[in-house]
Amino acid sequence: MMTESNTFPGVELSAAFDSTMSVLRKVEPHDLAKPTPCASWDVRALVNHVISAARWWASMVSGDKGLEAAEGEDYAAGDFVAAYEESIRVTLDAFGAEGAAERMVTVPFGEFPGAALEGFAATDQFAHGWDLAQALGHDTDLAPELAVALLGLAHVSIDDSLRGPDTEASFGPECAAPEGACPADRLAAFLGREV
């Protein structure tokens, strides 16, 4: 059963990481050039983004810019599973630090307490795991209870000011999910993915 992150800090973020890691482990070298639902990224670029974005969230909540990934780092050229494991550790440590949940953090799209930022990070990581599953042709019915929780969060935290064309906005225009779509597919559609 999902609990609210303010009751058990890190639950959603940790679960989102677990879900995306389960997909990332399936990526093979011949997959790296495949297109993804993110029009401007192939699988290689998406793998690199997932790993570096985790570190970016850590740097935002902690204020430690040293946690960010090196500019242009190509994690997909090496052991990207190990690189993601390290990014996960760094990010969970940053969000789990004393006072992190209450600290007000300024990011490019506004100012939020760390607990809210953790929800954004979980949504980002989970959604990109969905993108990877879609690109690889794998089942996208990922972590249904988590997807329901993140969809509820997305409905109250994502408005039209955050939507726009690929590379220009955090999210695309909301798409319609097919009738009977799984929770992860419904979340992806809400975030602007064609399902």
Contacts in CASP RR format, 6 or more apart in sequence:
PFRMAT RR
TARGET T0000
AUTHOR 0000-0000-0000
METHOD contacts of the structure
MODEL  1
MMTESNTFPGVELSAAFDSTMSVLRKVEPHDLAKPTPCASWDVRALVNHV
ISAARWWASMVSGDKGLEAAEGEDYAAGDFVAAYEESIRVTLDAFGAEGA
AERMVTVPFGEFPGAALEGFAATDQFAHGWDLAQALGHDTDLAPELAVAL
LGLAHVSIDDSLRGPDTEASFGPECAAPEGACPADRLAAFLGREV
1 145 0 8 1.000
2 11 0 8 1.000
2 12 0 8 1.000
2 145 0 8 1.000
2 146 0 8 1.000
2 148 0 8 1.000
2 149 0 8 1.000
3 11 0 8 1.000
5 11 0 8 1.000
5 12 0 8 1.000
5 13 0 8 1.000
5 115 0 8 1.000
5 118 0 8 1.000
5 119 0 8 1.000
5 122 0 8 1.000
6 101 0 8 1.000
6 115 0 8 1.000
9 95 0 8 1.000
9 96 0 8 1.000
9 101 0 8 1.000
9 115 0 8 1.000
9 118 0 8 1.000
10 92 0 8 1.000
10 95 0 8 1.000
10 96 0 8 1.000
10 118 0 8 1.000
12 118 0 8 1.000
12 119 0 8 1.000
12 122 0 8 1.000
12 146 0 8 1.000
12 149 0 8 1.000
12 150 0 8 1.000
13 91 0 8 1.000
13 92 0 8 1.000
13 95 0 8 1.000
13 118 0 8 1.000
13 119 0 8 1.000
13 121 0 8 1.000
13 122 0 8 1.000
13 125 0 8 1.000
14 92 0 8 1.000
15 122 0 8 1.000
15 143 0 8 1.000
15 146 0 8 1.000
16 121 0 8 1.000
16 122 0 8 1.000
16 123 0 8 1.000
16 125 0 8 1.000
16 126 0 8 1.000
16 143 0 8 1.000
16 146 0 8 1.000
16 150 0 8 1.000
17 54 0 8 1.000
17 88 0 8 1.000
17 91 0 8 1.000
17 92 0 8 1.000
17 125 0 8 1.000
18 143 0 8 1.000
19 126 0 8 1.000
19 129 0 8 1.000
19 142 0 8 1.000
19 143 0 8 1.000
19 146 0 8 1.000
20 50 0 8 1.000
20 84 0 8 1.000
20 125 0 8 1.000
20 126 0 8 1.000
20 128 0 8 1.000
20 129 0 8 1.000
20 132 0 8 1.000
21 81 0 8 1.000
21 84 0 8 1.000
21 85 0 8 1.000
21 88 0 8 1.000
22 142 0 8 1.000
23 129 0 8 1.000
23 132 0 8 1.000
23 133 0 8 1.000
23 136 0 8 1.000
23 138 0 8 1.000
23 142 0 8 1.000
24 47 0 8 1.000
24 50 0 8 1.000
24 80 0 8 1.000
24 81 0 8 1.000
24 84 0 8 1.000
24 129 0 8 1.000
24 132 0 8 1.000
25 81 0 8 1.000
26 136 0 8 1.000
26 138 0 8 1.000
27 43 0 8 1.000
27 47 0 8 1.000
27 80 0 8 1.000
27 132 0 8 1.000
27 136 0 8 1.000
31 43 0 8 1.000
31 135 0 8 1.000
31 136 0 8 1.000
32 42 0 8 1.000
32 43 0 8 1.000
32 44 0 8 1.000
32 47 0 8 1.000
32 76 0 8 1.000
33 42 0 8 1.000
33 43 0 8 1.000
33 44 0 8 1.000
34 42 0 8 1.000
34 43 0 8 1.000
34 135 0 8 1.000
34 136 0 8 1.000
35 42 0 8 1.000
35 43 0 8 1.000
35 135 0 8 1.000
36 42 0 8 1.000
36 43 0 8 1.000
36 45 0 8 1.000
36 46 0 8 1.000
36 131 0 8 1.000
36 132 0 8 1.000
36 134 0 8 1.000
36 135 0 8 1.000
37 130 0 8 1.000
37 131 0 8 1.000
37 134 0 8 1.000
37 135 0 8 1.000
37 188 0 8 1.000
37 193 0 8 1.000
37 194 0 8 1.000
38 45 0 8 1.000
38 46 0 8 1.000
38 128 0 8 1.000
38 131 0 8 1.000
38 166 0 8 1.000
39 166 0 8 1.000
40 166 0 8 1.000
40 167 0 8 1.000
41 49 0 8 1.000
43 76 0 8 1.000
43 132 0 8 1.000
43 135 0 8 1.000
43 136 0 8 1.000
44 74 0 8 1.000
44 76 0 8 1.000
46 128 0 8 1.000
46 131 0 8 1.000
46 132 0 8 1.000
46 135 0 8 1.000
47 75 0 8 1.000
47 76 0 8 1.000
47 80 0 8 1.000
47 132 0 8 1.000
48 72 0 8 1.000
48 73 0 8 1.000
48 74 0 8 1.000
48 75 0 8 1.000
48 76 0 8 1.000
49 128 0 8 1.000
50 84 0 8 1.000
50 125 0 8 1.000
50 128 0 8 1.000
50 129 0 8 1.000
50 132 0 8 1.000
51 69 0 8 1.000
51 73 0 8 1.000
51 75 0 8 1.000
51 80 0 8 1.000
51 83 0 8 1.000
51 84 0 8 1.000
51 87 0 8 1.000
52 68 0 8 1.000
52 69 0 8 1.000
52 73 0 8 1.000
52 75 0 8 1.000
52 87 0 8 1.000
53 124 0 8 1.000
53 125 0 8 1.000
53 128 0 8 1.000
54 84 0 8 1.000
54 87 0 8 1.000
54 88 0 8 1.000
54 90 0 8 1.000
54 91 0 8 1.000
54 121 0 8 1.000
54 125 0 8 1.000
55 67 0 8 1.000
55 68 0 8 1.000
55 69 0 8 1.000
55 87 0 8 1.000
55 90 0 8 1.000
55 91 0 8 1.000
56 68 0 8 1.000
56 69 0 8 1.000
57 91 0 8 1.000
57 94 0 8 1.000
57 95 0 8 1.000
57 117 0 8 1.000
57 120 0 8 1.000
57 121 0 8 1.000
57 124 0 8 1.000
58 64 0 8 1.000
58 67 0 8 1.000
58 87 0 8 1.000
58 90 0 8 1.000
58 91 0 8 1.000
58 93 0 8 1.000
58 94 0 8 1.000
58 95 0 8 1.000
59 65 0 8 1.000
59 66 0 8 1.000
59 67 0 8 1.000
59 68 0 8 1.000
59 94 0 8 1.000
60 105 0 8 1.000
60 107 0 8 1.000
60 117 0 8 1.000
61 94 0 8 1.000
61 95 0 8 1.000
61 97 0 8 1.000
61 100 0 8 1.000
61 103 0 8 1.000
61 105 0 8 1.000
61 114 0 8 1.000
61 117 0 8 1.000
61 118 0 8 1.000
62 94 0 8 1.000
62 97 0 8 1.000
62 100 0 8 1.000
63 105 0 8 1.000
64 94 0 8 1.000
67 90 0 8 1.000
67 94 0 8 1.000
69 75 0 8 1.000
69 87 0 8 1.000
75 83 0 8 1.000
75 84 0 8 1.000
91 121 0 8 1.000
94 100 0 8 1.000
95 101 0 8 1.000
95 114 0 8 1.000
95 117 0 8 1.000
95 118 0 8 1.000
95 121 0 8 1.000
100 114 0 8 1.000
101 113 0 8 1.000
101 114 0 8 1.000
101 115 0 8 1.000
101 118 0 8 1.000
102 113 0 8 1.000
102 114 0 8 1.000
102 115 0 8 1.000
103 113 0 8 1.000
103 114 0 8 1.000
104 111 0 8 1.000
104 112 0 8 1.000
104 113 0 8 1.000
104 114 0 8 1.000
105 111 0 8 1.000
105 112 0 8 1.000
105 113 0 8 1.000
105 114 0 8 1.000
105 117 0 8 1.000
107 117 0 8 1.000
109 162 0 8 1.000
109 170 0 8 1.000
112 120 0 8 1.000
116 157 0 8 1.000
119 150 0 8 1.000
119 153 0 8 1.000
120 157 0 8 1.000
122 146 0 8 1.000
122 150 0 8 1.000
123 150 0 8 1.000
123 153 0 8 1.000
123 154 0 8 1.000
123 187 0 8 1.000
123 191 0 8 1.000
126 142 0 8 1.000
126 143 0 8 1.000
126 146 0 8 1.000
126 147 0 8 1.000
126 150 0 8 1.000
126 184 0 8 1.000
126 187 0 8 1.000
127 187 0 8 1.000
127 188 0 8 1.000
127 191 0 8 1.000
127 193 0 8 1.000
129 142 0 8 1.000
130 140 0 8 1.000
130 142 0 8 1.000
130 184 0 8 1.000
130 185 0 8 1.000
130 187 0 8 1.000
130 188 0 8 1.000
130 193 0 8 1.000
131 188 0 8 1.000
131 193 0 8 1.000
133 139 0 8 1.000
133 140 0 8 1.000
133 142 0 8 1.000
134 140 0 8 1.000
134 188 0 8 1.000
134 193 0 8 1.000
140 182 0 8 1.000
140 184 0 8 1.000
140 185 0 8 1.000
140 188 0 8 1.000
141 182 0 8 1.000
141 183 0 8 1.000
141 184 0 8 1.000
141 185 0 8 1.000
142 184 0 8 1.000
143 184 0 8 1.000
144 182 0 8 1.000
144 183 0 8 1.000
144 184 0 8 1.000
145 183 0 8 1.000
147 182 0 8 1.000
147 183 0 8 1.000
147 184 0 8 1.000
147 186 0 8 1.000
147 187 0 8 1.000
148 183 0 8 1.000
150 187 0 8 1.000
151 183 0 8 1.000
151 186 0 8 1.000
151 187 0 8 1.000
151 190 0 8 1.000
154 187 0 8 1.000
154 190 0 8 1.000
154 191 0 8 1.000
155 190 0 8 1.000
158 170 0 8 1.000
158 171 0 8 1.000
158 190 0 8 1.000
158 191 0 8 1.000
162 169 0 8 1.000
162 170 0 8 1.000
162 171 0 8 1.000
163 169 0 8 1.000
163 170 0 8 1.000
163 171 0 8 1.000
163 172 0 8 1.000
163 173 0 8 1.000
163 174 0 8 1.000
163 192 0 8 1.000
164 171 0 8 1.000
164 172 0 8 1.000
164 173 0 8 1.000
165 172 0 8 1.000
166 172 0 8 1.000
171 191 0 8 1.000
171 192 0 8 1.000
172 191 0 8 1.000
172 192 0 8 1.000
173 192 0 8 1.000
174 189 0 8 1.000
174 190 0 8 1.000
174 191 0 8 1.000
174 192 0 8 1.000
175 189 0 8 1.000
175 190 0 8 1.000
175 192 0 8 1.000
175 193 0 8 1.000
175 194 0 8 1.000
175 195 0 8 1.000
176 189 0 8 1.000
177 185 0 8 1.000
177 186 0 8 1.000
177 188 0 8 1.000
177 189 0 8 1.000
177 190 0 8 1.000
177 195 0 8 1.000
178 185 0 8 1.000
178 195 0 8 1.000
181 189 0 8 1.000
181 195 0 8 1.000
185 195 0 8 1.000
186 195 0 8 1.000
188 195 0 8 1.000
189 195 0 8 1.000
END
